[in-house]
Amino acid sequence: METASVSGLFKWLLIICLVYYGLRFLMRLLAPVIVQEVVKKAEENFNRQNGYNDTQHTQSRQNTYSKPVSDKPKEKKKVGEYIDFEEIE
């Protein structure tokens, strides 16, 4: 039967810390790739469920906006004259 020692405890704490920070470092590297794949898969599922065809969808997005053309700028509606009031003491 083994007895617990202080050096053994520090050894396990060091191993646990190294594993924790190692996994944290790997997740920082891999998280953007994982999130990108999840978003791509969700977009594919959304398009499949709603019956979107990718070529039709991009063409309709490109053709939906058209800038209104006007020859002259809009005139502001004149409400009345500006009256400057003076204070009476």
N, C-alpha and C positions, 0 to 999 in steps of 0.2 A: 504494500500500500504506500502510495506516494504522499508526501506532505506538501502543502502549499508553501511556496516561497515568494518573496518579494520580487526576485529577478524573473520568475516564471510569470507573475502577474504583469510586470512591465512588458515582457515579451509578447503576451497575448494582447495587451492594449496597443502595442506598436503594430502588431499584425492587423488588428481590427482597424486602426486608423489608416494604415497603408491601403487596405482593401477599400475602405470607404472613399478615400481621396482618389484612388485609382478608378473606381467606378464613376465617381463624379466627373473626373477628367474625360473618361470615355463617353459619357452621356453628353458632355458639352460638344464633343466632336461629332457624335452620331445623331443628336437630337434634331438638327435641321434637316438631315436626310430623311429621318423617320417621319417627321411632321409633313414634309413635302410629299412623301409617298401616300400618307394617310389622306391628305387634302386631294391629291390626284385621284385616288380611289373613290373618295366621297363624291367628287365632281362627276366621275364616270357613272356612278350609281344614280346620281341625281338626273343626269342627262338621259340615261337609259329608262328611268321610271317616267320621265316626262315626255319621252318620245322625241327628243331633240336629235336632229342630224347635225353633226359638227359643221359641215359646209353650209347648210342652210342657216344655222345660227350665226355664223360669222358674217355671212352676207347680209342678213337682216340687221345685224348690229351696225354695219357700215352704212347702210342706206337709210337708217331711221332719222338721222339728224340732217336738216338742211337749214342753213342760215337765212333768215328772212332778208329780202332785198328791198331797200327803200331808196327813192331818189333824193328826198330831202328830209332833214331831221324834223322830228315832231316839235311843234311849237307849244310852249307852255301856255296854259290857260291864264288869261289875265283876270284877276279877281277885282282889282280896283287900284286906286292910288295909294301911295304910302303917305301917311300923315304923321308928322313929327310933333308930338305934344310937348309943351313946355310946362314945367312945374310952377305953380303959383304959391308964393310963400305967404 
